[in-house]
Amino acid sequence: MRKIGSLLLVSIFAGAITLGAYKLFYENPNYAPISDNGGASVFNTSITPTSAKGAGINEVDFTVAAENTVNAVVHVKNVTLNSGPKSLSDFFFGSQAESRPQIGMGSGVIISSDGYIVTNNHVVANASQLQVTLNNNKSYEAELVGTDPNTDIALLKIAVDEKLPYLAFGDSDNTKIGEWVLAVGNPFNLTSTVTAGIISAKARDLGRNQSFIQTDAAVNPGNSGGALVNTNGDLVGINTAISSQTGSYVGYSFAVPSNIAKKVVNDILEYGNVLKGILGISTPQTNTPYAMENGINEIEGVYISEIQEESGAEAADLQVGDVIKMVDNVKIKRFPDLTGYLSAKRPGDVVSVTVARNGDEFTMPVTLTELQTIDLPVMGLTVKNLTEKDRKQFKIKKGVKIVGVPETYRGYGLENKILISVDDEDIDDIQDAKVLFGKISKYGKTSITMLNEKGERERIIFQ
């Protein structure tokens, strides 16, 4: 009996040692942080609810937007004919060169069920033949309806028997930085490619006096003219350019806002060209010594340095020195904010402009007017339409006034003279001048006829 008692005691003792060793060496301690707050023990815990799917991108569903978009994005093939010397003998002896077709690729977006397609102007430039391939691999010959190189937008049309899937224009003014977007197109000739990203910035001008949406959705060569859509599948931009030193995507891409693209398309369909409404002001470059010396580069808004004659700004009594802070309900921080918003407007539209003047703010309606100034191709002269004052001074009804001359032609005394003809073809207004100067050959002779301040005719021949 004594022996059994001894064995029981040894067993209990051994079990206690084993349990203690396990607790000490193998079981992880579970500590709860305790803070001393007036003698009361308080546990720091979080009661924030968590999503079963996780946070961020996992909660965003791109599938519906992607499925609806890929069927409305097309592949655009541009065939151009390039004629040139094929060998050194052709170059030196002038042998007849054959036209060689060159093929460019891009994307486009169907915007109506009857086959209207919006793309980039640079995708279809100089095309002798345009072919559009749908997502179902059906191909069609496309007609170029119209283009606007300034915004890099072009409109195509294909003849179809059935109704096509299309995308509705969204309101790009309502897009927000940080909003998810999808880029859909045909990079590297790979059809129906979808990439996702966010809107990284708005109103980027890229030195073009334009206003682009910046995104980090991957865009590569071939994506140009494709769709930028939000998660609802609304078209908020037309993919246009990438920021790259290699020619391929390295982080950021840019899209023409849908409000601008929509306005360009409507103008082409209704008027045959693009109507641009302007306030009629000039503003200095913010990176010039003048702007830095006068603190203009630090102003939040758009500083008015000049008011154009017979413009809406002059009629509304905007003044030099005013700072534009808001147009309608859009806050204006920089010049691209202003140009981006006005790019979707036409001459005759009325906008509400809020300006800061001498410490006070004023809001006034301004009627936008038609663009009165333009830079001419080839020679680079800046000309404007004649005002009533110009017509009386020079006793003339037609022509344009030269208000800017590039360095190459500064020695010819052209500034402030009235340009009335090019190669004996009369000029009525700035649009006439643009067309006629566009026909000038860089390798031939060009004669321009002008009136000086005395009303005398002058003729200059450029070799």
ABEGO torsion letter per residue (X at the ends): XAAAAAAAAAAAAAAAAAAAAAAAAABBBBBBBBBBBGGBBBBBBBABBBBAAEBEAAABBAAAAAAAAAAABBBBBBBBBBBBBABAAAAAAGBBBBBBBBBBBBBBBBABAAGBBBBBAAAABGBABBBBBBAAGBBBBBBBABBBAAAGBBBBBBBBABBBBBBBBBBAAABBBGBBBBBBBBBGGBBGBBBBBBBABBGBAGGAGBBBBBBABBBBBGABGBBBBBAAGBBABBBABBBBAAGBBAGBBBBBBAAAAAAAAAAAAAAGBBBBBBAGBBBBBAABAAAAAAGAAABBEBBBABBBBGBAAAAAGBBBGBBBABBEABBBABAAAAAAAAAABBBGBBBBBBBBBGGBBBBBBBBBBBBABBBBBGAGBBBBBBBAAAAAAAGBABEBBBABBBAAAAAAGABGBBBABBGGBBBABAAAAAAAAAABBAABBBBBBBBBAAGBBBBBBBX
